Amino acid sequence: MTRRHPLKILFYVTLAIVILLIGYKGYLNFFEPDFEALHTEQVARISDELSDAGGFSFAVVGNINNSIGVFEERMIPVLNQANLDFVVSAGNAVSGGGEDKYRAIQGTLSHLEIPYLLTFGENEYENFGSYRFYDHFGPHFFSIKAGGARFIFLDSTGKTPWQWQIRWLNDLLDQEPNQLRFLFIGHPLLEPDQQAPFERDDDFLEPPEFRQALLEAIARHDVDMVFSANLSLYADQVQGDTRFITTGGAGGLVLNDDTSFYHYVRVDVSEDGEISHSLERLEAAQHPVLSTLESLWFFIYSLFYVGYVNFILLVAVFVLISIKLYTAIFVEKDYYPDYDLDPQPWLSRPLRVAMFTNNYLPFIGGVPISIERLRKGLETLGDAVLIVCPRYRDQPRQETNVVRVPSLLSMGEDREFRLANIFLPQIRKRLRAFKPDIIHLHHPIWLGGSLGLFIARRLKVPAVYTYHTRLEHYAHFVPLPGNLFRNLISHELIKHFANKCDGVIVPTYSTEEYLRMIGVKSPVFVQPTGIEYQRFQEVDDEDVRKLRDSLGISDETVFISVSRLSNEKNIDFMINAIDELRRRSDRPFRFLMIGEGHQHQRLQQRIDELGLQKHFTLVGSIPPDDMATWYHLGDAFLFASKSETQGMVILEAMAAGLPVVAVRSSGIDDVVRHGHNGFKTPEKQDQWCDRVQQLLEDEALREKLAAHALEFAADYSVEQFARDVREIYALTLARSASR
């Protein structure tokens, strides 16, 4: 049983907490009852409170900043017991203009037992908060009359043009002489004698023209008191007949020293209109050494919406970051294979291998042929193999250890791709009865991938995946935008599937490099597909002569190619190149294209249009048992496909002694050694055609490369291929058992 690392468990638990809390915040934002125009209700309450009173009292607070620990839990109880008629925020009641912050301040202010009004300040404005303030509370600048006094609220953020506000203010106050006047504006007009913590130039009212015009209006109309916030201190200044008070200690960033401390301002208006005010300091008892730490603690604490829930969210995020940093720095990683694994217990006994594939014989293609060769090789070594594959109309009547699955639908003009019915319960029953030691997957999706991986997990056996095909080259079969599939989906699909498997087999080192580049982390084994090398050495020369005569080939040089007639095989490139070659050279030649596919009719039409009937022949499909004879018919092998992961037909051609000219790609690069057993060129017609012409006209070079090709192919026998794959199975089983 796999033992989970404690840090991994903690990481996922914390991640779950973060997801739940974020979901809870989303619920509060989008599903809680809405609120709007709260100032309308608050103004009505204030008017009722002061209608019969000879005098009144109110409190002014600044920089609440959504504080829970200070304002909601410590200051509001004091305000409720202070015999006040209402409370005014001089600005920055919220820590930001987000919807959650506005909902938070509404929840906090609901704990007040007296009415309240908010000034539109810098924090209310940011993050598109202006329209939220307007919707939830009311206009950005306004005034009310209550208790024989005028209360004026201005917008200092720049949202409302200052010229308009000055005109409005002068018109308003010209009509009401001899009244008490209190003005609230978020940004201070005067710089205090002491510097506030983290003070910036833009903490004061801007632009200078607005500040000067407002000071002139205040002096002209005998405004009694002006309240501002935006600085985390208390400042009391007098200019002319007006008192300017800056208050910023209701819960924001406060240092708890002689300048910056928690407080509110109390204003009392007597029955005869006398105004008095007092500073009400909120004592926060603490050890002097921890003064700054406590204020920072409260600042962080005040950033959040629902008190402890949001604090937990913050802690959870830091825990996630800490765990990731810890594992990145301190957890030892071993990027090398585990050399202590002992595959011998599995190599010393017969294995039971189940293979899943999306296509198989009688369908002719590289994957079915590779599977068939591996099956024969494993069975020769004494292993039992069960193949799960689609059903075909012309399949063999008598088959042992093959599960044929009927198709839901077929794709392609020749129905070469079959979507098998993976939901049949008989598949699972057959696999349970077979009791495989390991499951080998040959495709990343559907029957050949998803179902096989699912059954492997249910049976608790390891799964190995062979990466046969460059999936991005098959975008034309997928009902999605081509670029989306080629550039993103295909690579993500391969990475996601390969990382779920216990091992990945690739035919070449360049393919391994591709998998690592897209993020595959599973163990990768480089294992080229085997070929029946000996069969290519046993071809009867008389059979070759008869085939040559039947095709009407005399002294011509014969080029062979083997491929499915499909878009991704790049056959149009070879047709155009052969058309160019016949114009370049007087040497007689024939090109035999072996293979079938849905593009046959279109390609033949292209050949006819170019008048290439004597040079380019679409042979059609050839039985696998006859292929060795057809290879020996040729003098060289030509190839242009870029969708291969290995190019097994190239190795077969080399086993028949044919030098190769191919377009350079990931499946070709490791097999064709340039200038040794053939040539590989960029996908440029003139360069490819140059190399073909070289082999056509230089017989000595052709024979030299042919000898090297034959020698190279000898290392890729089916027998060695089966032994190597069997060792990969054993290593994967050993790794699985060690977990």
C-alpha positions in Angstrom: 0.0 0.0 0.0 1.4 3.4 -1.0 2.4 5.6 2.0 1.4 9.2 1.6 3.9 11.9 2.7 2.5 14.0 5.6 3.4 17.3 3.9 1.4 16.2 0.8 -1.6 15.4 3.0 -1.3 18.8 4.7 -1.0 20.5 1.4 -4.2 19.0 0.0 -6.1 19.6 3.2 -5.0 23.2 3.2 -5.9 23.5 -0.5 -9.3 22.1 0.2 -9.8 24.7 3.0 -8.8 27.5 0.6 -11.2 26.3 -2.0 -14.0 26.1 0.5 -13.3 29.6 1.9 -13.1 31.1 -1.6 -16.4 29.4 -2.4 -17.9 30.8 0.8 -16.7 34.3 -0.2 -18.2 33.9 -3.6 -21.5 32.9 -2.0 -21.5 36.0 0.3 -20.8 38.2 -2.7 -23.2 36.8 -5.2 -26.0 35.1 -3.1 -26.4 37.3 0.0 -29.3 39.8 -0.1 -28.3 43.0 -1.8 -28.5 46.5 -0.2 -28.8 49.9 -1.8 -29.0 53.6 -0.9 -28.3 53.1 2.8 -27.7 56.8 3.3 -31.4 57.5 2.6 -32.4 55.4 5.6 -29.5 56.8 7.7 -30.4 60.4 7.0 -34.0 59.8 7.9 -32.9 58.3 11.2 -30.6 61.3 12.0 -33.4 63.7 11.2 -35.8 61.9 13.5 -33.1 61.8 16.3 -32.4 65.5 16.1 -35.9 66.8 15.4 -36.7 67.7 19.1 -33.2 67.9 20.6 -31.9 71.2 21.8 -28.3 69.9 21.2 -26.7 66.9 19.8 -23.5 64.8 19.7 -21.8 62.9 17.0 -18.5 61.0 16.5 -16.1 61.2 13.6 -13.9 58.2 12.7 -11.4 57.9 9.9 -9.6 55.0 8.2 -11.8 52.2 9.4 -10.3 50.1 6.6 -12.7 47.2 7.1 -11.2 46.6 10.5 -12.8 43.8 12.4 -10.4 43.4 15.4 -10.3 47.2 16.2 -13.3 49.0 14.9 -16.0 46.3 14.9 -15.0 44.4 18.0 -13.5 47.2 20.2 -14.6 50.6 19.0 -18.3 50.0 18.1 -19.2 48.9 21.6 -17.7 52.1 22.9 -19.6 54.2 20.4 -22.8 52.4 21.3 -22.3 53.3 25.0 -21.1 56.9 24.4 -24.6 58.6 24.3 -24.0 59.8 20.7 -26.7 60.6 18.1 -24.8 59.4 15.0 -21.4 58.5 13.6 -19.6 59.9 10.5 -16.8 58.2 8.6 -14.4 60.9 7.3 -13.1 58.5 4.6 -11.6 55.1 3.9 -14.3 53.1 5.7 -13.3 50.3 3.4 -9.9 48.9 2.6 -10.6 48.8 -1.1 -13.5 49.3 -3.6 -14.2 45.6 -4.1 -17.7 44.3 -3.7 -16.6 42.1 -0.7 -15.2 45.2 1.1 -18.5 47.1 0.7 -20.4 44.1 1.9 -18.0 43.8 4.8 -18.4 47.4 5.9 -22.2 47.1 5.7 -22.0 44.1 8.0 -19.7 45.9 10.4 -21.8 49.1 10.5 -24.9 47.0 11.2 -23.5 46.5 14.7 -24.0 50.3 15.4 -27.1 51.1 17.4 -27.0 54.7 16.1 -27.2 56.1 12.5 -24.1 56.6 10.4 -22.9 58.4 7.2 -19.8 57.7 5.0 -17.5 60.1 3.2 -16.5 59.1 -0.3 -12.7 58.7 0.1 -9.7 57.2 -1.7 -10.3 53.6 -0.7 -14.0 53.8 -1.6 -13.0 54.9 -5.1 -10.3 52.4 -6.0 -10.9 49.2 -7.9 -14.0 50.5 -9.6 -15.5 51.2 -6.2 -17.2 54.5 -7.2 -20.2 52.8 -8.7 -20.5 50.4 -5.8 -20.5 53.3 -3.3 -23.2 55.1 -5.4 -25.3 51.9 -5.5 -24.9 50.8 -1.9 -24.8 54.2 -0.1 -25.6 57.1 -2.3 -24.0 60.1 -4.2 -20.3 60.8 -3.9 -21.0 64.4 -2.7 -24.1 65.5 -0.8 -25.3 67.5 2.2 -27.9 67.1 4.9 -29.5 69.5 7.3 -30.2 68.3 10.8 -30.4 69.8 14.3 -30.0 73.3 12.9 -26.7 72.4 11.3 -25.5 71.8 7.8 -23.4 68.6 7.1 -21.5 68.7 3.8 -19.7 65.7 2.2 -17.3 66.4 -0.7 -15.6 64.1 -3.2 -11.8 64.4 -3.0 -11.0 61.5 -5.4 -11.3 63.3 -8.7 -14.3 61.3 -9.7 -16.4 64.5 -9.5 -14.9 67.6 -11.1 -13.8 69.9 -8.4 -15.0 73.1 -10.2 -18.5 71.7 -10.1 -18.3 70.9 -6.4 -17.0 74.4 -5.5 -19.8 76.0 -7.4 -22.4 73.8 -5.7 -20.8 74.5 -2.3 -20.9 78.3 -2.7 -24.5 78.2 -4.0 -25.6 76.0 -1.1 -24.0 78.0 1.7 -25.0 81.4 0.2 -28.6 80.4 0.8 -28.1 79.5 4.5 -26.4 82.2 6.5 -25.9 81.9 10.3 -25.9 78.1 10.5 -23.5 75.6 12.0 -21.4 74.1 9.2 -19.5 70.8 9.3 -17.6 69.7 6.2 -16.2 66.2 5.5 -13.6 65.5 2.8 -11.5 62.4 2.5 -8.1 64.0 1.8 -6.7 66.6 4.3 -6.3 70.2 3.1 -3.6 71.1 5.6 -0.3 69.3 6.4 -0.1 68.4 10.1 2.8 69.5 12.3 3.8 65.8 12.7 4.5 63.4 9.8 2.1 60.5 9.6 3.5 56.9 9.1 4.1 56.1 5.5 3.0 59.6 4.5 3.0 60.4 0.7 2.5 63.6 -1.2 -0.8 62.4 -2.8 -2.3 61.7 0.7 -3.4 65.4 0.6 -6.1 67.1 -1.4 -5.2 67.5 -5.1 -4.9 69.4 -7.3 -3.6 72.6 -5.6 -6.3 74.7 -7.4 -9.0 72.6 -5.7 -7.3 72.9 -2.3 -7.0 76.7 -2.7 -10.5 77.2 -4.0 -12.0 75.1 -1.1 -10.0 77.0 1.6 -11.3 80.2 0.2 -14.9 78.9 0.2 -14.5 77.6 3.8 -13.2 81.0 5.0 -15.9 82.9 3.1 -18.8 80.9 4.5 -17.4 80.5 8.0 -17.4 76.7 8.0 -17.0 75.7 11.6 -15.2 72.4 11.3 -13.5 70.4 8.5 -12.9 66.6 9.0 -10.6 64.5 6.9 -9.0 61.0 7.1 -6.3 59.4 4.9 -3.5 59.8 7.4 -3.0 57.4 10.3 -2.8 60.1 13.0 -4.8 62.7 14.9 -4.2 66.4 14.0 -6.1 69.5 15.2 -5.3 72.7 13.4 -7.0 76.1 13.3 -6.9 78.5 10.3 -9.0 81.6 10.6 -12.3 80.7 12.3 -12.3 77.1 11.1 -10.9 74.0 12.9 -9.3 71.4 10.6 -9.2 67.9 12.1 -7.5 64.9 10.6 -8.5 61.6 12.1 -7.2 58.3 11.0 -7.3 55.9 13.9 -10.4 53.8 13.6 -8.7 50.6 12.5 -6.2 51.0 9.7 -2.4 50.9 9.8 -1.6 52.4 13.2 1.7 52.3 15.0 0.4 52.8 18.6 2.9 55.6 19.4 2.4 59.3 20.4 1.5 60.3 16.8 -0.4 57.3 15.4 -2.9 55.6 17.7 -6.5 54.3 17.7 -9.1 57.0 18.4 -12.2 58.8 17.4 -13.3 62.4 17.7 -16.4 63.4 19.7 -18.3 66.6 18.8 -20.9 68.1 21.1 -23.2 70.9 20.0 -25.0 72.6 22.9 -28.6 73.9 22.8 -27.4 77.4 22.1 -25.1 76.3 19.3 -21.8 76.1 21.1 -19.4 73.6 19.6 -16.9 71.5 21.6 -14.9 68.5 20.6 -12.7 66.0 22.3 -10.2 63.3 21.3 -11.3 59.8 22.5 -8.3 57.6 22.5 -8.8 53.8 22.4 -6.2 52.3 24.6 -4.7 49.1 23.2 -2.7 47.8 26.1 0.4 45.9 25.1 4.1 45.3 25.7 6.0 48.2 24.2 8.3 45.9 22.2 5.2 44.4 20.5 3.7 47.8 19.6 4.5 47.8 15.9 3.8 44.1 15.5 0.3 44.5 17.0 -0.6 47.3 14.7 0.6 45.4 11.7 -1.4 42.4 13.0 -4.6 44.5 13.2 -3.9 45.9 9.8 -3.7 42.5 8.2 -6.7 41.4 10.2 -8.7 44.4 9.0 -8.2 43.6 5.4 -10.7 40.8 5.4 -14.4 40.5 5.0 -15.8 38.1 7.5 -13.3 38.3 10.3 -11.9 35.0 11.3 -13.0 33.2 8.1 -10.9 35.5 6.0 -8.0 35.4 8.5 -8.0 31.6 8.1 -8.0 32.1 4.4 -4.9 34.2 4.6 -3.2 31.7 6.9 -4.2 28.8 4.6 -2.6 30.6 1.6 0.6 31.1 3.5 0.6 27.5 4.6 0.3 26.4 1.0 3.1 28.7 0.0 5.2 27.4 2.9 4.7 23.8 2.0 5.6 24.3 -1.6 8.7 26.2 -0.6 9.6 23.6 1.9 9.3 20.8 -0.5 11.2 22.7 -3.2 14.1 23.5 -0.9 14.4 20.8 1.8 12.7 17.6 0.4 15.4 15.6 -1.3 14.7 14.7 -4.9 16.3 11.9 -6.8 16.0 12.5 -10.5 17.9 9.3 -11.4 16.3 5.9 -11.9 16.1 3.6 -9.0 18.9 1.2 -9.7 18.0 -1.0 -6.7 15.0 -2.4 -8.5 15.3 -6.1 -9.1 13.3 -7.2 -12.2 14.5 -10.8 -12.0 11.4 -12.2 -10.1 9.3 -11.2 -13.1 11.8 -12.1 -15.8 12.1 -15.6 -14.4 8.4 -16.5 -14.9 5.9 -16.1 -17.8 4.0 -12.8 -17.8 0.4 -12.1 -18.6 0.2 -9.0 -20.8 -3.1 -7.3 -21.9 -2.7 -4.8 -24.8 -5.3 -2.2 -25.7 -5.3 -0.5 -29.1 -7.6 1.6 -31.2 -6.6 -0.3 -34.4 -5.3 -3.7 -35.2 -5.0 -6.2 -38.0 -6.5 -6.6 -40.6 -6.1 -2.8 -40.6 -2.7 -2.1 -42.1 -0.7 0.5 -40.3 2.5 1.0 -38.2 0.8 0.5 -34.8 -1.1 -2.8 -35.7 2.1 -4.2 -37.2 4.2 -3.2 -34.2 1.6 -4.8 -31.8 1.5 -8.0 -33.9 5.3 -8.3 -33.9 5.5 -7.7 -30.1 2.7 -10.3 -29.6 4.6 -12.9 -31.6 7.9 -12.2 -29.8 6.4 -12.3 -26.3 4.5 -15.6 -27.0 7.7 -17.1 -28.4 9.3 -16.2 -25.0 6.5 -18.0 -23.2 4.3 -15.1 -22.2 0.5 -14.9 -22.5 -0.9 -12.0 -24.5 -4.5 -10.7 -24.7 -5.3 -8.0 -27.3 -8.3 -5.7 -26.9 -9.1 -4.0 -30.2 -11.9 -3.0 -32.6 -13.9 -5.4 -34.7 -13.4 -5.3 -38.5 -15.5 -6.7 -41.2 -12.7 -8.8 -42.8 -11.0 -9.9 -39.6 -9.9 -13.6 -39.2 -12.7 -15.9 -38.1 -10.6 -17.9 -35.7 -8.6 -15.9 -33.2 -7.3 -16.8 -29.8 -6.6 -14.3 -27.1 -8.1 -11.4 -29.0 -11.1 -9.4 -27.7 -12.9 -7.8 -30.7 -15.0 -4.8 -29.6 -17.9 -3.6 -32.0 -17.7 0.0 -33.1 -20.1 2.9 -32.2 -19.0 4.7 -35.4 -16.2 4.8 -38.0 -14.3 7.8 -39.1 -12.4 8.6 -42.3 -13.5 8.0 -45.9 -12.3 4.4 -45.7 -13.5 4.1 -42.1 -10.0 3.4 -41.0 -10.5 4.9 -37.5 -13.1 3.0 -35.4 -14.7 4.3 -32.2 -15.1 1.1 -30.3 -17.9 0.6 -27.7 -15.8 0.8 -24.5 -18.9 0.5 -22.4 -19.4 -3.2 -23.0 -19.3 -5.1 -19.7 -17.8 -8.2 -21.4 -14.5 -6.3 -21.8 -14.1 -6.0 -18.1 -15.2 -9.6 -17.4 -12.7 -10.9 -20.0 -9.9 -8.9 -18.4 -10.7 -10.1 -14.9 -10.7 -13.7 -16.1 -7.4 -13.2 -17.9 -5.7 -11.7 -14.7 -3.0 -9.6 -16.4 0.3 -8.8 -14.6 0.6 -5.6 -16.6 -1.5 -3.7 -19.2 0.1 -2.2 -22.3 -1.6 0.8 -23.9 -1.0 1.9 -27.5 -3.0 5.1 -27.7 -3.8 7.9 -25.3 -7.5 7.9 -25.8 -10.6 5.7 -25.9 -10.2 1.9 -26.2 -6.5 2.0 -26.6 -5.9 4.4 -23.7 -8.6 5.6 -21.3 -10.4 2.3 -21.0 -7.2 0.3 -20.6 -5.9 2.7 -17.9 -9.2 2.6 -16.1 -9.1 -1.3 -16.0 -5.5 -1.2 -14.9 -6.4 0.9 -11.9 -9.4 -1.3 -11.1 -7.3 -4.4 -11.3 -4.4 -2.7 -9.4 -1.8 -3.6 -12.0 0.7 -1.2 -13.6 0.0 0.4 -17.0 2.7 1.0 -19.7 2.0 3.3 -22.7 3.8 3.3 -26.0 3.9 6.7 -27.7 3.5 5.6 -31.3 2.0 8.6 -33.0 2.5 12.4 -33.2 -1.0 13.3 -32.4 -0.8 16.9 -33.5 -0.5 15.7 -37.1 -4.0 14.2 -37.0 -5.9 17.5 -36.4 -7.8 17.0 -39.6 -9.7 14.1 -38.1 -10.8 16.1 -35.0 -13.9 18.3 -35.1 -12.0 21.2 -33.4 -10.2 24.2 -34.8 -6.9 22.8 -36.2 -4.5 25.3 -34.5 -6.2 24.7 -31.1 -5.8 21.0 -31.4 -2.2 21.1 -32.9 -0.8 23.7 -30.6 -2.5 23.0 -27.3 -4.9 20.1 -26.9 -2.8 17.3 -28.5 0.3 18.1 -26.3 -1.8 18.5 -23.1 -3.6 15.2 -23.8 -0.3 13.3 -24.3 1.2 14.8 -21.2 -1.8 14.2 -19.0 -2.2 10.6 -20.1 1.5 9.7 -20.0 1.8 11.1 -16.5 -1.0 8.8 -15.3 0.9 5.7 -16.6 3.6 3.8 -14.7 6.0 3.9 -17.7 6.2 5.2 -21.2 7.9 3.5 -24.1 9.2 5.7 -27.0 11.0 4.5 -30.1 13.7 7.3 -30.3 15.7 9.6 -28.1 14.2 12.7 -30.0 10.7 11.4 -29.0 11.8 11.1 -25.4 13.1 14.7 -25.5 9.7 15.9 -26.8 7.9 14.2 -24.0 10.1 15.8 -21.4 9.7 19.2 -23.0 5.9 19.0 -22.7 6.1 18.0 -19.0 6.0 14.1 -18.9 7.4 13.0 -15.6 6.7 9.2 -15.8 9.7 6.9 -16.4 10.5 6.8 -20.1 12.1 3.9 -21.9 13.7 4.3 -25.4 12.9 1.2 -27.2 12.7 1.1 -31.1 10.1 -1.2 -32.6 11.5 -4.4 -33.9 11.4 -5.6 -37.5 11.4 -9.2 -38.9 15.0 -8.8 -40.1 15.5 -12.4 -41.0 12.4 -12.6 -43.2 13.9 -9.8 -45.4 17.1 -11.8 -45.9 15.2 -14.9 -47.1 13.5 -13.3 -50.2 13.7 -15.4 -53.3 15.3 -13.6 -56.2 13.0 -15.4 -58.6 10.0 -14.0 -56.9 11.4 -10.5 -57.2 12.1 -11.0 -61.0 8.5 -12.2 -61.5 7.1 -9.2 -59.7 9.3 -6.9 -61.7 8.1 -8.5 -65.0 4.4 -8.3 -63.9 4.8 -4.5 -63.3 6.6 -4.0 -66.7 9.8 -2.7 -65.1 12.9 -3.2 -67.2 16.2 -1.3 -66.6 14.6 1.5 -64.6 15.7 2.5 -61.1 12.9 1.7 -58.7 12.0 3.9 -55.8 9.8 2.5 -53.1 7.7 4.2 -50.4 5.2 2.6 -47.9 2.6 4.8 -46.3 -1.1 5.2 -45.6 -2.6 7.6 -48.2 -3.6 10.3 -45.7 -2.9 14.0 -45.3 -0.4 13.7 -42.5 1.9 11.5 -44.6 2.9 14.4 -46.9 2.5 12.4 -50.2 1.7 15.5 -52.3 5.3 16.7 -51.4 6.7 13.5 -53.0 4.4 13.8 -56.1 5.6 17.3 -56.8 9.3 16.3 -56.2 9.0 13.4 -58.6 7.5 15.7 -61.2 10.6 17.9 -60.7 13.0 15.0 -60.8 11.8 13.7 -64.2 12.5 17.2 -65.6 16.0 17.2 -64.1 17.3 13.7 -65.1 17.3 11.6 -68.2 17.8 8.4 -66.1 14.7 6.2 -66.3 13.0 5.5 -62.9 9.7 4.4 -61.4 8.2 5.4 -58.0 6.0 2.7 -56.4 3.8 4.1 -53.6 2.6 1.1 -51.5 -0.4 1.7 -49.2 -4.1 2.6 -49.2 -6.2 5.3 -47.7 -9.0 7.9 -48.1 -6.8 10.2 -50.2 -6.2 7.6 -53.0 -8.6 9.1 -55.5 -7.4 12.7 -55.0 -3.8 11.7 -55.2 -4.4 9.7 -58.4 -6.1 12.7 -59.9 -3.1 14.8 -59.0 -0.7 12.3 -60.7 -2.9 12.3 -63.9 -2.9 16.1 -64.0 0.9 16.2 -63.9 1.2 13.4 -66.5 3.2 11.2 -64.1 1.5 7.9 -64.8 4.8 6.3 -66.1 6.8 7.5 -63.2 4.5 7.4 -60.1 2.3 4.4 -59.3 -0.2 4.1 -56.5 0.1 0.3 -55.9 -2.5 0.0 -53.1 -2.3 -2.2 -50.1 -0.1 -5.3 -50.1 -0.5 -8.3 -47.8 2.1 -8.1 -45.0 3.6 -11.5 -45.9 4.5 -10.1 -49.4 6.0 -6.9 -48.3 9.6 -8.2 -48.1 9.5 -9.1 -51.8 8.2 -5.6 -52.7 11.0 -3.9 -50.7 13.6 -6.0 -52.6 12.1 -4.7 -55.9 13.4 -1.3 -55.0 16.8 0.4 -55.3 16.1 3.2 -52.7 13.4 4.1 -50.3 11.8 7.6 -50.3 9.8 9.1 -47.4 8.4 12.5 -46.6 6.0 11.9 -43.6 6.6 14.1 -40.5 4.1 12.4 -38.3 6.2 9.3 -37.4 7.7 8.6 -34.0 10.1 6.1 -35.5 9.4 5.3 -39.1 9.3 1.5 -38.9 8.9 1.2 -42.7 12.3 2.9 -43.0 13.9 0.1 -40.9 12.2 -2.5 -43.0 13.5 -0.8 -46.2 17.0 -0.9 -44.7 16.6 -4.5 -43.8 16.0 -5.1 -47.6 19.2 -3.2 -48.4 17.6 0.1 -49.5 19.2 3.5 -48.7 16.7 6.2 -47.6 15.9 9.8 -48.5 13.5 11.2 -45.9 12.3 14.6 -44.6 13.9 15.3 -41.3 11.5 14.9 -38.3 11.5 13.5 -34.8 10.8 9.9 -36.0 13.5 10.0 -38.7 16.4 11.8 -37.0 17.5 8.8 -34.9 17.2 6.2 -37.7 18.6 7.8 -40.8 22.3 8.7 -40.4 23.0 11.3 -43.0 25.5 10.2 -45.6 25.9 6.8 -44.0 22.6 4.8 -44.6 20.7 7.6 -46.4 19.9 11.2 -46.4 17.6 13.4 -44.4 16.7 16.9 -45.6 14.5 19.8 -44.5 11.0 19.8 -45.9 12.2 21.7 -49.0 11.4 20.2 -52.3 14.7 21.2 -54.1 16.9 19.8 -51.4 15.0 16.5 -51.1 15.0 16.2 -54.9 18.7 16.8 -55.0 19.4 13.8 -52.8 17.0 11.5 -54.7 18.7 12.6 -57.9 22.1 11.8 -56.4 21.0 8.2 -55.6 19.4 7.9 -59.0 22.5 8.9 -60.9 25.3 7.6 -58.7 25.1 3.8 -58.5 28.3 3.4 -56.5 27.0 5.7 -53.8 23.7 3.9 -53.8 25.4 0.6 -53.2 27.6 1.9 -50.5 24.7 3.4 -48.5 22.7 0.2 -49.1 25.4 -1.9 -47.4 25.4 0.4 -44.4 21.6 0.4 -44.3 21.5 -3.4 -44.2 24.1 -3.5 -41.4 22.2 -0.9 -39.4 18.9 -2.7 -39.6 20.4 -5.9 -38.2 20.3 -4.5 -34.7 16.5 -4.2 -34.7 15.2 -7.8 -34.8 11.8 -8.7 -33.4 13.3 -11.2 -31.1 15.5 -8.6 -29.4 12.6 -6.1 -29.4 10.4 -8.6 -27.4 13.2 -9.3 -24.9 13.8 -5.6 -24.3 10.1 -4.8 -23.9 9.8 -7.7 -21.5 12.5 -6.2 -19.4 10.6 -2.9 -19.4 7.6 -4.8 -18.1 9.7 -6.4 -15.3 11.2 -3.1 -14.2 7.8 -1.4 -14.1 6.4 -4.3 -12.1 9.3 -4.1 -9.7 8.8 -0.3 -9.3 5.1 -0.8 -8.6 5.8 -3.5 -6.0 8.3 -1.3 -4.2 5.8 1.5 -3.5 
